[in-house]
Amino acid sequence: MLKFGMKLSAKGGFPYITEGTAESNLEIEVKCKFPPAKQPPSP
């Protein structure tokens, strides 16, 4: 399993009048399944 995340933030507005912030989290998780290895035929 592979898992990683990112955090994004932004801030804007006019000083002393209005100000706003925004924040977001993004998390991604990847799960993989591999087929079983094939056995060579017995002689």
C-alpha positions in Angstrom: 0.0 0.0 0.0 1.2 3.5 -0.8 -0.2 6.5 1.0 0.7 10.2 0.9 -1.0 13.5 1.5 -0.8 17.2 0.7 -1.9 20.2 2.6 -2.8 23.4 0.7 -3.5 26.8 2.2 -4.1 30.3 1.0 -4.6 33.7 2.6 -5.9 36.9 1.1 -7.7 40.1 1.7 -7.0 43.8 2.6 -5.1 44.5 5.8 -7.3 45.9 8.6 -10.5 45.6 6.5 -11.1 42.1 5.5 -9.1 38.9 5.5 -9.8 35.3 4.7 -8.0 32.0 4.8 -8.7 28.7 3.1 -7.1 25.3 3.8 -7.5 21.9 2.2 -6.1 18.4 2.9 -5.7 15.9 0.1 -4.9 12.2 0.9 -4.3 9.6 -1.7 -4.1 5.8 -0.9 -3.2 3.2 -3.5 -3.7 -0.5 -2.9 -2.3 -3.1 -5.4 -2.8 -6.8 -5.7 -0.5 -8.9 -7.9 -1.5 -12.3 -9.3 0.3 -15.2 -7.8 3.5 -16.2 -9.6 3.0 -19.1 -12.0 5.0 -22.3 -11.2 6.9 -23.8 -14.1 5.6 -27.3 -15.1 7.2 -30.3 -13.3 9.3 -32.6 -15.6 
